[in-house]
């Protein structure tokens, strides 16, 4: 326990240090991205016959007037601002790549509690293994989602669980059924969504299931550049304790980063903290596309609290239709 507390202190210090570095550098990164956006827009405006003035990466009056003229000619809201729709119309594929939040790449810990809305049916089927202080948990299952509207997705998950306790017989059984949904309410350069879930108590008590849990969350993604996207999530859950009649209120806070190594390979880092159930885990994984519809995914997680496994492994195959 003493060693675990020391590890938590070291991790908290690491998180604080990294957060300060990110916050101090994010403003400079944002300014640099804004400069390049305006610079590229000015070049495109001239190519299309408009007069934005000097190509200097700054939003001057002539550049605003040229953008307003372009917006008027293309049926866009006339604001004079280089918003996402104007940039996409003006820059075409270059803008889409630059502003991408890698919506086709799923996180591991916050698989559903994330901002992207899928454009098609998807299923993620695989294995998970968690090594705890007093036993281990092996899971075999599937999870997926379907967009019933362009900005609204429903999702669900079901697993077969195998629990091996140190001082009890091994047990196996079905998990509770996860049913959720989320709505994308902000879709500019930053993508933000809100959602909720319930677990239907159809699982086996022998593996700690048969619980009615529910919660809400809000999540975002923001592209730092064309290779890096940062993620964040915050949620509130009411959890029915599996071996008592008391419910617990848990707050979840998470953050992460997705790095595009290539068009096929993405690396995913996450940190997730849940109060009350004493859960804190840092994980790193990869998402590799075999083709446009099929992916292989794997990740390793390290737990830093009693409610999280010491080691967590994921291996899955994700396909979309």
N, C-alpha and C positions, 0 to 999 in steps of 0.2 A: 504493500500500500504506500509505503514511504517513497519507494522508487517511482510508483505511478504518479504520486503527487508532484515529485520533482520533474518528471517528464511533462506533466501538464503545465507547470510553471515555465519550463523551457519553451514549450509550444506556444503558450500565450505570449511570451516575450517575442518569439519569432513572428507570430501573427501581427503583433503591434508594430514591430519594425517594418515588416513588409507593407503593412497598411499605410504607414507614414511615407514610405518610399513611393508607393503607388499614387497616393494623393498628391504628393509634391511633384510627381512627374506627369500626372494626368493632364494638368492645365497646359503644360508645354506641348504634350502630344496633341491635345485638342486644337491648340493654336496652329500647330504645324499642319494638321489635317485640314483645317479651315483654309489655310493659305493655299494648299494644293488643290482643294475643291474649287476655290474661286479662280485660281490660275488656270486650271483645265477648262473651266466654264468660259473664261474670257477667250481662250484659244478657239473653242468650239463656236462661240458666238461670232467671232470674226470669220471663221470658215463658212458659216451659214449666212453671211452678209450683214450682220449687225455691227454696231459700233460701240463697244464697251470701253473705249479709250485705251490707255496703256495696259499691257499685260504685266501686271505687277503683283497679283495675288491679293489685292485689297478691294474691298467693296466700296468703290467711289460712286459718285452720282451718275456718271456715264454708264458704269456697269449696271447699276440699278435700273436705269432707263432702258438699257438694252435687254435686260432680263424681263422687264415689264412688257416690252414690245414682243419678245419671244413668247411669253405667256399668253398674250392676247392673240397672237397668230396661231397658237396651238390649242386654244380652248381651255387653258388652265386658269385657275384663280389668279388675278392680277395683283400680286403682293410686292413684287420687286425683290423678294427673298429667294435665295437658292435652296428651296425646300426639296424634300426627297422626290416628289413627283416631277418637279421641274428639272432636277438633276438627272433623273432617269430618262426623261424625254430628250434632254439636251445631249447627255453623254452616252446614252444607250447602254451597252454591255459593260463599259468601264465603270459606270456608276453602280450597277447591280453588284459587280464583284467587290467594289470598294466598300459598299454599305452592307454586305452580306453578314448576317448573324449566324451562318452555318446552321440553318434550321433543320437540315437533314441529319445533324449529328446530335445524338441523345447523350445526356449525362448518365451516370450510373447510380449515385445515391439519390439525386433529385431527378429521377427518370420522368415522372409525370409533373412534378412541381417545378416546371420550367415554362418559359414564355412562348416558344414556337407552337404554332398550330399546323399539324400535318396537312398536306394537300391530298393525301390518299390513305387508304387502310394500311396499317403496318402492324407487324407482330414481332416480338423479341422473345425467342425461346432459348432456354439454356439452364445452366447449373450455377449454384452459388454454395459457398462453404464458409461457415463462420466458426472460429475457434474461441470459445469463451473460457473464463476462469474455472467454471464448474461443468464443462461439457462442450459439445459441439453441435452445430446445426447444419444439416445438408438440405438444400432445396432443389427441386426440379420443377420447372414451371414455365408459364408464358405470360406475357403482358403486352398490351397493344392499345391502339386507339383508332378512331375513325372521325373525320370531319363531317358532321351533319350539316354544317354551314361553313362558309369560307373563313369565319372568325371564331367558330365554336367547335370544340372537339370533345367527344366522349371517350373514356378510356376505362380499362379494367385489367385485373390481374388475378391469377389463381395458381397455387403451388401445391405440390406434394412435399411434405416436410418429414425429415428423419432426424430425431433428436436423440443424442447419446449423452445421458447424465453420468457424472462420476459415481454417484451413490444410488442410482436408480436403474431399473431396466431400461433399455432402449425403447423408444416409442416412434411410431410413424402415423401420419394422418394428413388429412386435407387442410389447407389453410382457409381462412375466411376469404370471401370474395370481395375484392376491392372494386368499387365502382365510383368513377369520378367524372368531372367535366371541367373545362376551362374556356375562358373567353378572352380573346385578344382585343384589348380596349385602346391600345396605343401602338401605332405601327409606323413610326417615322424612322430615323436612323437608329434610335433606341427602341426596342420592342418590349412591351409590357403586357402581361396577362394576369388574370385573377381566376381562381378556381376553387373547387371544393371536392370532398370525397366522403364516402361512408364505407365501412366494412360490414358486409352482411354476415351474421354469425352462423355460417354453415360449417365451420371447421371443427376439428377434433379438440376437445379439452385436454387430451393426453399430450398434445404438443403446444399447449398454451394458447389455443385458439378459442372459437365460440364466443367472440367478443364483438360488441357493437361500438365501433369507434367512428368519429367523424371530425372533420376539420376544414379549414379554409386556408388559402395561401395567396401570395402575390409574388410574381417572378419577373425578372427582366434580363435582357441581353443587350450588350452594347459593343459594337465593333471599334476596337482601338485602331486597327489598321486592316489591311487586306489579309493578314495572317493571324491576327489575335482578336478573340472575342472574350469579354469578361461577362460572367453570369452572377446573378444574385437571387436569393429567395428568402422569404420570411413567411412563417405560418403559425397557426394556432390550432391545436388538436385537443380533443377530449378523448382520453384513453381509458377504457375499462380494464382494470387490472385483472390478469388472468386467474389469480389465486386469491382474490379478495373482492369484497363488494364495493370498494371505494373506486371512484373515478379520479383520474389525474389530468390536470391541465398542463399541456406541454407547449412551449414556444420553440419553434425551429428557426434557426438562422444559418444560412449557407452562402457560400461564395465559391467561384471557380473561374477557370480559364480554359479556353479551347484554342489550341494552336494547330494551324494547317501546315503540316509538313509538305504535303503535296495535295493534288486533287483527290487522291484515293486515301491518304493516311492522315488522321487527326489524332492529336494527343489531348487528353482531358484530365485536368486536375481539379479536385473538389475538396472543400472543407465543410462539414456539416455538424452543427451543435444542436442538441435537443435538451431542454431543461426538464427537470423532474425525473425523467427516466435515465439521467446521467449518461447521455450519449454524446460522444465527440469522436469524429473519425476524419482522417485525411486520406484521400485516395488518388491514385493515378492510373489512367487506363489508355487504351488505344481503340480506335474505330477505323477499320480498314474495309474499303469498298471493293468487292469482287467485281461488281458491275453496277449498273444504275439502280438495281432493285435489291441486291443482296450484300450483306456485310457480316464480317466477323468482328466480335468485340470481346475484349478482356480487360480486367482491371485488378489491382491489388489495393486493399485498404488496411490501414493501421489504426486501431482503436486506442484512445487515451482516456477512457472512463469506464466505470464498471458496467454500464448499460450497453456498451459497444463491444463487439468481439475484439480480441487482441489482434487477430488477423482475419481479413475477409477477402475471399476470392470470387470473381465473376468470370464466367465464360459463356458466351451466347452467340446465336445466329439471328440476325435481324433481316427480315424481308418485307418489302412493300409491294402492293398490287397497283 
